[in-house]
Amino acid sequence: MKMRVEELAEIVNGRVVGDGETQVERIADLEHAREGEIAYVENEKLFAAAAESQASCLIVRNGLEEQLPNRTLIEVANPKLAFSIIGATLHAPTRREPAFHPTAVVAETADIALTAYVGPNVSIGEHTHVGAYTRLEAGVVLGDDVTVGDDCVLHPNVVLYDGVSVGNRVILHAGVCLGADGFGYVRHDLGYQKFPQVGTVVIEDDVEIGAHTCVDRAALGRTRIGRGTKLDNMVHVGHNCDIGERVVIAAQTGISGSVVIEDDAVIGGQVGFGDHTRVQKGAIIGSKAGILPGKIVRPGVWWGIPVQPLDQYKRMNAHLNRLPQMREELKRLQEQIAELRQKLAAGGAD
């Protein structure tokens, strides 16, 4: 769709500098943007590239119009955020027309909104509800007593086990699995007895979950993903975890059972959580960190194995990087001590 720069500025509460009637139809990166496209400039290091850019409009921070003369600009407080909002407007997701594919298998007791899209080979169980304008793409499987809210998108081969609840405007990418049994066993003389996994999974509004991520059902009670939280691809959330609102978790993170992650926490990729840990609001955990069972991670930036405050981790890393040098210094000291001992022994003999 095409929109005038003035219209786009209104969406992001920005100020237009230059020709507000300029037509924009796509977003693009600064280097490759062309006529009819809009890009953003996040910092002064990119001013040279911005001056050379062929974009019809640039989004910049407030007060920078003199740095980019003779350009059509939208001035805002946060250019990257404004660019994201404008991108969502210009490239709005396609809403499928309501349809039931003839290969779909839907239980008679299921409640499917008339405006929903049910794609090829979808399976919907007994007493399951699918809300208005929700899309179930090819191969989606919904078990019995599942609830999926309005305006959701379930991409191909998503699986929701029995009793799972999903809120409104949730996006589940291909291969997501919600409600598989948690990894809970009791050891006995003959091996392992499976602990009952009879809880559920609750996904709140505006959550997005990346491809092939798995969220296990609670043993008893619920596993929860809070409103507005975003999980990357290939994340594992163990049974009885409680993940708060607006949490961001990057790819390949593994979260053991009964972990609590409070609102607004940020978790890097490949982080490993021991069971019963708690991440408090305001904590940021760097990639590949390891959190021991029962650990409380307080507000601040944390890194390393075992996880520690970032400043402490940097000091430790600096020492580790000096180990080869320290080894050579130690070797020289040992040689000097050996020489001194030889001299002392020779002097004693005289």
N, C-alpha and C positions, 0 to 999 in steps of 0.2 A: 504494500500500500504506500501511496505517496502522501506526505504531510508537509506543511510549511514549517519553516524553522520557528516562526512565532508560535505555532501550535505546540511544537515539541517543547519549547521553552516554558510554556504554561504548565505542561505536565510535570516538569521538574522544578517549578518555581525559580526558573532562571531568568537572566536578563539578556536580551538580544543586543549584540553589537553588529552593525552592518545591515545586510538586506534580510529582513524577516520574512520576505515573500519567497525566498529560495526554497525549492522543492527538494525534499530528501525522501528516498525510498528504501535505503538499506544502511546497516551499520558495517563498519570495516575497520581493520587495524590501520594505524597511522601511515605505515610505509606503503601499503597497497591500496589505500582508499582512492576512489576515482569520483568523477562528477556524479552527483545524485546520491553520494554516500556521506555519512557522518562518522567522525572519529573523535577520540578524546586525548587530551594532553595532561598527563598526571603530574609531571614535575619539569623543572627548568632544563634538565638535561635533554629533554626532547624538543626544545624550542627550535633548534636548527632543522630537525626532521619535520616539525610542524610547518615551518616556513616553506618547505619544499613540497609539502603534501598537496595532492590534487583533490582532496576532499572538499565538498561543497560547503561543509560547516564543521567547525571544531568546538568541542566542549572543553572549557578551561576553568581554572579557579578564578574567583572574583578578583577584579583589579588588575588583570593581566592583559587588557586590551592593547596597551601601548607596546607590549612585547611582540605582538602579532598584528602589525598594521595592515590595513586593506584586506582583512579577512572577515568572513561572516562567522561570528562566535556566539556561543551560549555560555554565559558566565554563571557558575554555580559554586557552592561550597565544597562539593565532593564530585569531581568529574567522573570517576569510575562508577559511582553509584548512579549518577544521572545517565551515563551511557547504558548501564544495565537496564534501567527503567525504560529508556527510549527504545532499546533493543527489543524488550518484551512487547512494546507497542507496535513497532514496525514489523516484527516477526512473530506475531501472535500465533500460538499453536493452532493447528487446524482442528476444528471440532467436527467429528464424524457425524454424518446423518444417522438418526436412530435406525437400528437394524438388528435383526436376529438371523445369523447365518444358519442355513438349513442343516449344517453339520453339528451345530451346538446341541449339547445334551443338558436340558434344564429340568430340574425336579418340579413336579406339579405344585408343591407347596412353596416354591421360591417366589419371592416378591421382587420383580424387576421393573424399574421405572420405565415408562413408555418412551422416554427420551434417551435411554441408555443405548450403547452400541455393544453387541455381543458378537464377537468374531468367530472365525472358523475353529472348530474342534474345541470350543470352550465347554467346560463341565461345571455345572452349578448344582450344589447339593440341596437337601431338604431344609426348608425354613430359612433359607439364606436371603438376605436383602441386598439389592444393588440400587444405589441412589441415582438421582436425576443427572443426566448428561455424563455419566461415568462411562469410560471406554474399557472394555475387556478385549484385549487383542488376542491373536491366535494362540491357542493352546493353554489359555489361563484355566486354572483349576481352583474352584472355590468349594470347600467342604461343606458339611452341614452346619447350620446355625452361625454362619459367617455374616458379618455386617460390613458393607462397604458404602461409604457416604457419597455425597454429591460431588460432581466435577473431578472425579479421580481418574487417573490413567494407570492401568495395569498393562504393562508391555508384555510381549510374548513369553509364554511359559512361566509366568508367575504362579506360585502355589501358595494358597492359604489353607492351612489345616482347619479342622473343625473348631468352631467357637472363637475364631479370631475376629477382632473388631478393628476397623479402619475408619478414620474420620473423614472430613471433607477436604477436597483439593490435595489429596495425597498422590504422589507419583512413585510407582514401584517399577523399577527398570527390569529388563529381561532376566529371568532366572531367579528373582528374589523368592525366598522361601520363609514364610512366617508360620510359626507354630509347630515346628518339628520338636520332637521330644528333647528335653535337656539331657545333658551328659551326667546323670546321677545314678550311682550304684553303691550298694553296701557290700563290703567284703565279708565272706564267710568261708568255712572250711573247704567247700567245694568250688569256690570261685567268687562270682559276683551276682548279687541279687539286685535287679533293677528297682530303683526307688520310684514310686508312682510319679508320673508326669501328667497331672490332671488339671493344671492351671490353664491360663490363657495368655494371649498377647494382645496388648492395646496400643494401637498406633493413633496418635492424636492428629488434629488438623494441621495441614500445610507441611507435613513431613515429606521428604524426598529420600528414597533409599536406592543406592546404586546397584548395578548389575551383580548378580550372584552373591548378594549379601544374605546372611541367614540370621534370623532372630528366633531363638528357641522359646517355646512356651514355658511358663513357670511350672515347677514341680507342684506347688500349691500356691494359689493366689494368681499374680499376674506378672508378666514382663512388660514394661512400659517404655515407649518412646514418646517424649513430650512434644508439645506443639512447636512447629517451626524448626525442628531439628533436622540436620542433613547428614546422612551417612553415605560414604563413598562406596565404590565397588569392593566386593570381597571382604566385607567386615563381618565378624562373627560376634553376636551378642548372646551370651549365655543365659541360662534360665534364672528367673527372678531378678534380673537387672532392672534398675530404675534409672532411666536416662532422662534428664530434665528438658526444659524448653530452650530452644535456640542453641543447642549444642552442635558442634561441627566435629565429625570424626573422619579422618582420612583413611585411605585404602589399606587393606591387609592388617588392620588392627584386630586383635583378639581379646575379647572381654570375658573373663570367667564368670561363674555364677555369683549372684547376689552382690554385684558391684553397683554402687550408687555414683552417678555423675550428675552433679548439680547444674542448675541453669547457667547458660552462657559459657560453659567450659569449651576449650579448644584442644583437640587431640590430634597429634600428627600421625603420619603413616607408620605402620608396622609396630605400633605400641602394644606391649603385652601386659595384661592386667591379671594379677592373682585374685583369687576369690575374696569377697567381703572387703574390698578396698572402697574408699570414698574419695572422690575428687570434688573439692569444694568450689563454689561459685567464684569465678575470676581466675581459675587456674588454667595455665597453658602448658601442655606437655609436648615436648619435641619428639620428632620421629625416632623410632627404634628404642625408645625408653622402655625400661622394665620396672613394673610396680609390684613389689612383694605383697603377698596376701596380708590383708588387714591394714595396709598402709593408708594413712590419711594424707592426701595431697592438698596442701593449703594454697590460697591465692598466690599468684606469682608465676614465673617461668621456670619450668623444671626440665631436666634432661638426664640422660645417662642410664646405666645399669649398675647397681640399683638406682632408681630415679633420685635426683638430688637437685637443690636449687641451682640455677644456671651459673651463677658466679662461682659456686663451689665446684661445679663440673668443669668450668673453664680453667680454674686453677689446677685441678687434678689432671686435666688434659695437657696443660702446659708442662707439668712435671713428667708425665708419661712420654711426651715428645722429647724430653731431654735425657731419657734413659740411656740411649747409646753413648751420648757424650759423658754422662755420669759413670757409665761402665768403664770407659777409657780412662777417666780421671781416677777411678778406684784402682784400676789395674796399675797405673803409674805410681799411685801411693803405696800399693802393696810392694812394688819393685823397690821403691825408695826405702821402705821399712826393712825389706830383706837386706839391702846393702848396708844400712845402718847396723843391723844386727851382726852382720859379718865383720864390720869394722870394730864393733864393741867386743865381739868374741876374739878377734885378733889382738886387740889392745890388752885384753885380760890375760891372754897367753903370754905376752911379753912381760 
